[in-house]
Amino acid sequence: MLATKIMQNAARGALAMLAVSALCGALQSAYAADPVPYKITTGQERGTYIQIGQDLSKYVAQPAGIDLEVLPSKGSAENVQRMRYEPGVKFALVQSDVYQAYMDMATSGNADAAKIIQPLRLIMPLYDEEIYFVVRSDSPLKTINEIKDKNISVGPIGSGTAQSAETLYRLMFGEPIPEANEQHFNNEDSLAKLIVRKIDVAVIVAGQPAKLFQDMNPELLQQIKLLRLDPSAPETARAKQTYFPATIRTTSYPNWITEDTPTLTVRAFLVTYDYGLRGTVGSLSKFADSLCTNFDQLQANGHPKWKQVHLDLPPLTKGWKYYPPMEKRLRACIAHRQAMAQGSAQTVSTRNVDADAPKPKKATCTAQEKVLLLCDQ
């Protein structure tokens, strides 16, 4: 009798263990099916970056099993910082001149800049963003090279706009913007201050068509105008050492500008971190596959700027690096797309997050370090 009870208890125990095991397996399967929660830092609420992030979340991340939260920010320099130090941020949109500024400071011996930028990796270049130099309609200024010594809003500290505006000013005039003349308002506040004559020039970086101008009250739009790039000005020649000529088209803003306006551009990049954990590498590899597979969806249904993006991984400037796992998948997919297109009339263009690491800060710093958020001030 005792032996029988022992056997019965043992059987019940085995069944219980099997039930627990089955339950755990079911839970693991359910968890495995849940989307991976990642984040991407973008830009200001009515800028182009945040719309690009939303497109990546919808058309690329979701099919790859990633729940990509789109985070607004002041801009590129803040994005670099958050990419490096904020848990969960796996992607960032960064202007090329901001990325290069960190690289230059790291090369010059700035340890803080080196710690931030060296582990970051590029996924792919995206598109060129137009630089808008906006003045009041009754302003005597007509060309970009006339902004010297004017009261200028260059965008918030930490924004790519501030980096572009300050770099352009130094290139054109051989000196920084005088501190008394430099304001750090966001895009909306810059235009408001401009209209009420608190500043002379608002510098805004945004891919056209920019929602900021599209949504603006028509009566207010008539109170502002764009400065033109003068191709014959010596200041323009110096600016073109880093930036490229472009055109803001009337078709982008038919209710505002009546003729195409020449200006300058800066390139946007999709950036990540040099992750090594197997799970993260796997998820980012799936993202790369989805980016390539759904690229046509982005161009057809996303922001108009996607139509200017080429699915390609061109050679990089010295010190810049692609993220190898994603580079491998993208190159393989790009080659496959090109092979499929051969013979056709259409040519296909082609962290472990240091969450516990203290963010480097400095008590005093240069104007350049302030823009790149490398100090407390």
C-alpha positions in Angstrom: 0.0 0.0 0.0 2.8 2.4 1.0 4.7 1.6 -2.2 1.5 2.3 -4.2 1.0 5.7 -2.6 4.7 6.6 -3.2 4.3 5.7 -6.9 1.0 7.7 -7.1 2.7 10.8 -5.5 5.6 10.5 -7.8 3.3 10.3 -10.8 1.4 13.4 -9.6 4.8 15.2 -9.1 5.9 14.3 -12.6 2.7 15.5 -14.1 2.9 18.7 -12.1 6.4 19.3 -13.4 5.3 18.6 -16.9 2.5 21.1 -16.5 4.8 23.8 -15.2 7.3 23.1 -18.0 4.5 23.4 -20.6 3.3 26.6 -19.0 6.8 28.1 -19.0 7.3 27.1 -22.6 4.0 28.8 -23.6 5.0 31.9 -21.7 8.4 32.0 -23.4 6.7 31.6 -26.8 4.3 34.5 -26.0 7.2 36.7 -24.8 9.2 35.8 -27.9 6.3 36.9 -30.1 6.1 40.3 -28.3 7.7 43.2 -30.3 11.1 44.3 -29.1 10.9 47.8 -27.5 13.4 50.2 -29.0 13.6 54.0 -29.4 14.8 56.4 -32.0 15.7 60.0 -31.3 14.7 62.5 -34.0 14.1 66.2 -33.9 11.6 69.0 -33.2 7.9 68.2 -33.2 7.1 69.8 -36.6 10.4 69.1 -38.3 11.3 66.5 -40.9 13.3 64.2 -38.7 10.3 63.2 -36.5 8.3 62.3 -39.6 11.3 60.2 -40.9 11.3 58.4 -37.6 7.6 57.7 -37.8 8.1 56.2 -41.2 10.9 54.0 -40.0 8.7 52.8 -37.1 5.7 52.0 -39.3 7.2 50.6 -42.5 10.5 49.1 -41.2 10.4 48.4 -37.5 7.0 46.8 -37.3 7.6 44.2 -40.0 10.9 43.4 -38.2 9.1 42.7 -34.9 10.3 45.9 -33.3 8.1 48.4 -31.4 10.0 51.6 -32.3 9.1 54.6 -30.1 9.8 57.9 -31.9 11.3 60.5 -29.5 11.3 64.2 -30.3 14.5 66.1 -29.4 16.3 69.4 -29.9 18.2 67.9 -32.7 21.4 66.1 -33.8 23.8 66.9 -30.9 21.2 65.8 -28.3 20.5 62.7 -30.4 24.2 61.7 -30.3 24.2 62.1 -26.6 21.0 60.1 -26.1 22.2 57.4 -28.5 25.3 57.0 -26.4 23.8 57.1 -22.9 20.0 56.7 -22.8 18.8 53.1 -22.3 16.6 51.8 -25.1 17.7 54.3 -27.7 19.0 52.1 -30.5 18.7 54.6 -33.4 19.3 58.3 -34.0 19.1 60.7 -36.8 22.2 62.9 -37.0 23.4 65.6 -39.4 26.7 65.0 -41.1 28.3 68.2 -39.9 27.4 67.4 -36.2 28.9 63.9 -36.5 32.0 65.3 -38.1 32.3 68.0 -35.4 32.4 65.3 -32.7 35.0 63.4 -34.8 37.1 66.5 -35.2 37.0 67.3 -31.4 37.9 63.6 -30.6 40.9 63.8 -33.0 42.0 67.0 -31.4 42.3 65.3 -28.0 38.9 66.0 -26.5 38.3 62.9 -24.3 34.7 63.6 -23.7 33.9 63.8 -27.5 35.9 60.7 -28.1 34.1 58.7 -25.5 30.8 59.7 -27.0 31.4 59.3 -30.8 33.9 56.4 -31.1 31.4 53.6 -30.3 28.7 55.0 -32.7 28.2 53.5 -36.1 26.4 54.6 -39.2 23.6 52.5 -40.8 23.2 54.5 -44.0 23.0 58.0 -45.4 19.6 59.4 -45.9 18.9 62.7 -47.7 20.1 66.3 -47.8 18.3 68.8 -45.6 17.9 72.3 -46.8 19.1 75.3 -44.7 16.6 78.1 -44.6 17.8 81.7 -43.8 14.6 83.5 -43.0 14.1 87.3 -42.6 11.2 89.6 -42.5 9.6 90.5 -45.8 10.6 94.2 -45.4 14.2 93.3 -44.5 16.9 94.9 -46.8 18.8 91.6 -46.7 18.6 89.6 -49.9 21.4 87.1 -49.9 22.9 84.7 -47.2 26.3 86.3 -47.3 24.7 89.5 -45.9 23.9 88.1 -42.4 27.3 89.2 -40.8 26.8 91.0 -37.5 23.0 90.5 -37.5 21.0 89.3 -34.6 20.5 85.6 -35.5 18.6 82.7 -33.9 20.6 79.6 -34.7 18.3 77.0 -33.0 18.5 75.4 -29.5 21.8 74.4 -28.0 22.2 70.7 -28.8 20.4 71.0 -32.1 21.9 70.3 -35.5 20.6 73.6 -36.7 22.9 75.4 -34.2 25.9 73.4 -35.4 25.1 74.1 -39.0 24.5 77.8 -38.4 27.7 78.3 -36.4 29.8 76.3 -38.8 28.5 78.2 -41.8 29.0 81.6 -40.1 32.7 80.7 -39.3 33.3 79.4 -42.8 31.8 82.5 -44.5 33.2 85.2 -42.2 36.3 83.6 -40.6 35.0 84.3 -37.1 32.2 83.0 -34.7 28.9 84.6 -34.3 29.3 87.4 -31.7 27.8 86.1 -28.5 25.6 89.1 -28.1 24.1 88.4 -31.6 23.4 84.7 -31.1 20.0 83.5 -29.9 18.9 79.9 -29.3 15.2 79.7 -29.9 13.4 76.7 -31.4 11.9 76.9 -34.9 8.5 78.2 -34.0 9.8 80.8 -31.5 12.5 81.9 -34.0 9.8 82.8 -36.5 7.7 84.5 -33.9 10.7 86.6 -32.7 11.5 87.4 -36.2 8.0 88.7 -37.0 8.0 91.0 -33.9 11.5 92.3 -34.8 13.3 90.8 -31.8 15.8 89.1 -34.2 17.0 89.8 -37.8 17.6 86.3 -39.1 16.2 82.8 -38.2 18.2 79.8 -39.4 16.2 76.6 -39.8 17.4 73.2 -41.0 14.6 71.0 -42.4 14.0 68.8 -45.4 11.5 70.2 -47.8 8.6 70.3 -47.7 8.9 71.2 -44.0 5.7 70.9 -42.0 6.7 74.0 -40.1 6.1 76.2 -43.1 3.3 74.2 -44.5 1.2 74.6 -41.3 2.0 78.2 -40.8 -0.8 80.8 -41.0 -0.8 82.3 -44.5 -0.9 85.9 -43.2 2.2 85.2 -41.1 3.9 83.6 -44.1 3.6 86.8 -46.0 5.6 88.6 -43.3 8.7 86.5 -43.9 11.0 85.7 -46.9 14.0 83.6 -47.7 17.5 84.8 -48.4 19.2 83.5 -51.5 22.6 81.9 -52.0 24.8 84.1 -54.1 27.0 81.8 -56.2 29.4 84.6 -57.0 30.0 85.7 -53.3 33.4 84.7 -51.8 31.5 83.7 -48.6 29.6 81.2 -50.7 32.8 79.6 -52.0 34.0 79.2 -48.4 30.7 77.7 -47.2 30.9 75.1 -50.0 33.9 73.6 -48.4 31.5 71.7 -46.1 28.0 72.3 -47.5 26.4 71.8 -50.9 24.2 74.0 -53.1 20.5 73.1 -53.3 17.2 74.7 -54.2 14.1 75.3 -52.1 11.3 74.8 -54.7 8.1 76.7 -55.2 6.3 73.4 -55.4 7.2 72.7 -51.8 5.6 76.0 -50.6 3.2 77.2 -53.3 1.4 79.5 -50.8 4.6 81.2 -49.8 7.5 81.5 -52.2 7.0 82.6 -55.8 10.3 81.5 -57.3 12.8 78.7 -56.6 15.4 79.9 -54.0 19.0 78.6 -54.0 20.4 77.7 -50.6 22.7 75.1 -49.0 22.2 71.6 -47.6 23.5 69.2 -45.0 23.3 65.4 -45.2 21.3 63.4 -42.7 22.4 59.9 -41.4 20.7 57.0 -39.6 23.0 56.1 -36.7 23.3 53.3 -34.2 25.8 51.9 -31.6 28.5 49.2 -31.9 26.3 46.6 -30.2 27.7 43.1 -29.4 24.9 41.3 -27.5 23.5 38.5 -29.7 19.9 39.5 -29.2 20.5 43.1 -30.1 22.6 42.2 -33.1 19.8 39.8 -34.2 17.1 42.5 -33.9 19.2 45.1 -35.7 19.9 42.6 -38.5 16.2 42.1 -38.9 15.7 45.8 -39.0 18.3 46.0 -41.8 16.6 43.3 -43.8 13.3 45.1 -43.4 14.7 48.4 -44.3 15.9 47.0 -47.6 12.8 44.9 -48.3 10.4 47.7 -47.5 12.4 50.5 -49.0 9.9 50.9 -51.9 7.1 51.3 -49.3 9.1 54.2 -47.6 9.5 55.9 -51.0 5.9 55.4 -52.0 4.1 56.2 -48.7 6.6 58.0 -46.4 7.7 61.6 -46.3 8.6 63.1 -49.7 12.3 63.2 -48.7 12.4 59.4 -49.0 12.3 59.8 -52.7 15.7 61.4 -52.5 17.2 58.6 -50.5 19.3 56.0 -52.4 19.5 52.5 -51.0 23.3 52.5 -51.1 26.3 52.4 -48.7 28.9 54.8 -50.2 32.5 55.0 -49.0 32.8 57.0 -45.8 35.0 59.9 -44.8 38.0 59.0 -42.6 37.1 57.8 -39.1 33.4 57.1 -39.9 32.3 53.4 -39.8 29.2 51.5 -40.7 27.8 49.0 -38.2 29.1 45.7 -39.5 26.1 43.3 -38.9 23.7 45.7 -40.6 26.1 46.6 -43.3 26.5 42.9 -44.2 22.7 42.4 -44.4 22.1 45.6 -46.3 24.9 45.0 -48.9 23.5 41.4 -49.5 20.0 42.7 -49.9 21.1 45.6 -52.2 23.1 43.1 -54.3 20.0 40.9 -54.6 17.8 43.8 -55.6 20.3 44.8 -58.2 20.5 41.3 -59.5 16.7 41.1 -59.8 16.6 44.4 -61.6 19.2 43.4 -64.2 17.7 43.3 -67.7 15.0 45.7 -66.6 14.6 49.2 -68.1 14.5 50.5 -64.5 17.8 50.8 -62.7 17.6 50.3 -58.9 19.6 52.9 -57.0 21.0 51.7 -54.8 25.2 48.8 -26.9 25.5 47.5 -24.7 24.4 51.0 -23.6 26.6 52.4 -20.9 23.5 53.3 -18.8 25.5 53.4 -15.6 28.4 55.3 -17.1 28.4 59.0 -16.0 27.8 61.4 -18.8 31.0 63.5 -19.3 30.6 67.2 -18.5 32.8 70.1 -18.2 32.6 73.2 -16.0 33.8 75.5 -18.7 34.0 75.1 -22.4 34.2 76.7 -25.8 31.2 77.8 -27.9 31.7 74.7 -30.0 31.6 72.4 -27.0 28.4 74.1 -25.8 26.6 73.3 -29.0 27.8 69.7 -28.8 26.6 69.4 -25.2 30.0 68.6 -23.9 29.7 70.8 -20.8 27.2 71.9 -18.2 26.7 75.4 -19.6 
